[in-house]
């Protein structure tokens, strides 16, 4: 069957799409593969499923095996679901490579919307590594080249795959085929809503996706490196464990490349840099990979060997939030389908952007894609997120992704907190802990709702379930807050002591910690460590969600920033003008244990009459 064959309307006007038998019991209203047809395809068996779609192995009219993804019955008539499927089709139709599962056909306007891709007859990369062990140098180089060619074709079409991982790479012999464009990002489609961080495998989601920043081509090269690291070592580069733990390792760049060939390790380390701006680009990756394929050491590549600049704060990275250039006319966005059940035809093949890799391997007949496993063996966390390929339908998106980070407002709030700490340190500490609790509570509630909708789609009971589960989320958030304030509290206390010691050494006299300046700087440093330290991912997401929900519109934002700036200035002035005055611990009574007291030697070597710390 060719992609340009058109369906002839049936009596229902469904354009060749027939409603499939539905199971009567439950949400097994999903089609029965052993007795169904859809369009021109005979469904053989189910090979994967997700919250919104089911993937079947099927046969076309010529008896060739294909993979057919069908929207579930309970969302098939939802206009937004069909629109998202249409966008997914428009993504697939733009890419052509022997290393990418081919788009063949689609009907997005019929009674049962579906799309068809080639059926790849290979096992997933994680299964191959588990069965055969880590790849040797030659096999690893071939894998890297094949995936690089796939990314070249994808990026040439103005698309970022976003979910390159071992489970989405099928091995046909030693040649990889990339599948699953379910969360792919089209750079020139401003209407396309990014999916959330939970829409993917945490151990293979790049730091910018975890942080909710815009994706670029560097995102896929990060996934390329993580996938090669797994193939080279036999274990996931960021390990296993609960989702927050794995995501924290990803954002910190705490990878484990033990077992990876030392000759390619510098290239993978550079590509796994948490900062997209500091990763090698496609040309640099291909150059280093060619050196490795010929027995060389990638550390000899100048761009890999040279010392890169120190990382900047994530919010200050300009290029990581810039979209790469829109595709050229050869890959321009397809026009929206006309009414009816129009099939989509693939555009002309584009020039190969990675010709320096040599001739690509011969493509086998369009074939298959193996059954999707519920747990990815290549390092999914204890609670993996479902994934379906090829062409997995994208569930309702995480509303946090793609939204403004509100960094300016959050910085103003931090400045105000510092000002309050100079005058009323106990109040500032309470506010900081309450803010951390509220942010984590908010993040856990939103994440739980997104995961629920991912599994079964939007339901009327969503709000009720959210309300009932809210107390539990609060308990979990409280425990997480108690655990994560320990390190920031220690660092903040050390900062306050260091400032007091420095002032004592400069001016002489006892060490007074309970003064405005040490308190203000201690709270400031503690808050920064809490923001970027262990468990900070949930805090950052939740804090941004709260600010976006509570401070809406430019006028309100300007008012909040102005008030925070005023509070910060008052605190700074107070700290500078009251260096020798003890800070107030209101509302704590004067004899509270919060007013610590330690002996300190004065310049004469005797104990002072008054407390040294107050």
Secondary structure, 3 states (H helix, E strand, C coil): CCCCCCCCCCCCCCCCCCCCCECCCCCCCCECHHHCEECCEEEEEEEEECCCEEEEEEECCCCCEEEEEEECHHHCCCHHHHHHHHHHHHHHCCCCCCCECCEEEEECCCCCCEEEEECCCEEEHHHHHHHHCCCCHHHHHHHHHHHHHHHHHHHHCCEECCCCCHHHEEEECCEEEECCCCCCEECCCCCCCCCCCCCCCHHHCCHHHHCCCCCCHHHHHHHHHHHHHHHHHCCCCCCCCCHHHHHHHHHHCCCCCCCCCHHHHHHHHHHCCCCHHHCCCHHHHHHHHHHHHCCCCHHHCHHHHCCCCCCCCHHHCCHHHCCCCCCCHHHCCCCCCCCCCCCCCCCCCCCCCCHHHCCCCCCCCCCCECCCCCCCCCCCCCCCCCCCCCCCCCCCCCCCCCCCCCHHHHHHHHHHHHHHHHHCHHHHHHHHHHHHHHHHHHHHHHHHHHHHHHHHCCCCCHHHHHHHHHHHHHHHHHHHHHHHHHHHHHHHHHHHHHHHHHHHHHHCCCCCCCEHHHHHHHHHHHHHHHHHCCCHHHHHHHHHHHHHHHCCCHHHHHHHHHHHHHHHHHHHHHHHHCCCCECCCCCCCCCCCCCCCCCCECCCCCECCCCCCC
